[in-house]
Amino acid sequence: MPKSDLPLDLTICIPHLNDCDNLDILLHSIWKSDLRDIKYEILVYDGFSNDRIHYLIDKWVKKIRVFWIQTIDNENASINVNAGLNNARRKVVSRVDSSCIVNTTFLKI
């Protein structure tokens, strides 16, 4: 199958609750991926964490298109992912847990 000349149009949904250290590592791994020629948004859905999430998002918003959205207090990952799916503005949606690290070729098709 030939590679498409169209840019990838991607929403990355990340459920989060009190896991900033891992989320920081994940966002760094996404940033290290090749984001050129990709239309993307990163939606971090948070169940009112009591960690330093707002500082972390402020740090990363200067480098990548990441948005922090609070959902219902202390809700589980499924509720947060469903909120992400309902709010995704791109054609392709990917869920990545905050405790993951993506490969540098994660965004390549």
C-alpha positions in Angstrom: 0.0 0.0 0.0 1.6 3.4 -1.0 2.2 5.9 1.7 -0.4 8.7 1.8 0.7 12.2 1.0 -2.0 13.5 3.3 -0.9 14.6 6.8 -2.0 12.4 9.7 -4.9 14.1 11.5 -4.7 12.7 15.1 -6.1 13.2 18.6 -4.1 11.6 21.4 -6.3 11.0 24.4 -4.5 10.5 27.7 -6.5 9.6 30.8 -4.7 11.0 34.0 -5.1 10.9 37.7 -2.3 11.8 40.1 0.4 10.5 37.8 2.4 13.6 36.8 5.9 12.0 36.8 4.8 9.4 34.2 2.8 11.9 32.3 5.8 14.1 31.9 7.8 11.2 30.6 5.0 10.3 28.1 4.7 13.9 26.9 8.5 14.1 26.4 8.4 10.9 24.3 5.6 12.3 22.2 7.6 15.5 21.7 10.6 13.4 20.6 8.4 11.7 18.0 8.5 13.4 14.6 5.5 15.8 14.8 6.3 17.6 11.5 3.6 17.3 8.9 1.1 16.0 11.5 -2.1 17.7 12.5 -2.6 16.7 16.1 -3.9 17.6 19.5 -3.2 16.0 22.8 -6.1 15.9 25.2 -5.2 15.1 28.9 -8.4 14.1 30.7 -7.9 14.5 34.4 -10.2 13.5 37.2 -9.3 16.4 39.5 -5.8 15.3 40.4 -4.2 16.6 43.5 -0.7 16.5 42.0 1.1 19.3 40.0 -0.8 18.7 36.7 -1.5 22.3 36.0 2.3 23.2 36.2 3.1 20.2 34.0 0.6 21.2 31.3 1.9 24.8 31.5 5.4 23.5 30.8 4.4 21.4 27.8 1.9 23.7 26.2 4.9 25.8 25.1 6.3 22.9 23.1 3.3 20.8 21.9 -0.4 21.1 21.4 -1.6 19.7 24.7 -4.8 20.6 26.4 -5.8 19.8 30.0 -9.5 19.0 30.6 -10.9 18.2 34.0 -13.6 15.6 34.2 -15.7 14.3 37.1 -13.9 14.2 40.4 -11.8 11.0 40.8 -13.4 9.2 37.8 -11.8 6.2 36.3 -9.9 6.0 33.0 -12.9 4.8 31.0 -14.9 7.9 31.9 -12.0 10.1 31.0 -11.3 8.3 27.7 -15.0 8.5 26.7 -14.9 12.3 27.4 -11.8 12.4 25.1 -13.5 10.5 22.4 -16.5 12.8 22.6 -14.3 15.9 22.3 -11.7 14.8 19.7 -11.5 17.1 16.8 -9.3 15.0 14.5 -10.1 12.1 12.2 -7.9 9.5 14.0 -8.0 8.9 17.8 -5.4 7.1 19.8 -5.5 6.4 23.5 -2.3 6.3 25.4 -2.1 5.7 29.1 -0.1 8.3 31.1 2.2 5.5 32.3 3.4 4.7 28.8 6.3 5.8 26.7 5.8 6.0 22.9 8.4 5.1 20.3 9.9 7.8 18.1 8.1 6.2 15.2 4.7 6.1 17.0 3.3 8.8 14.8 4.5 7.4 11.5 2.2 5.5 9.1 
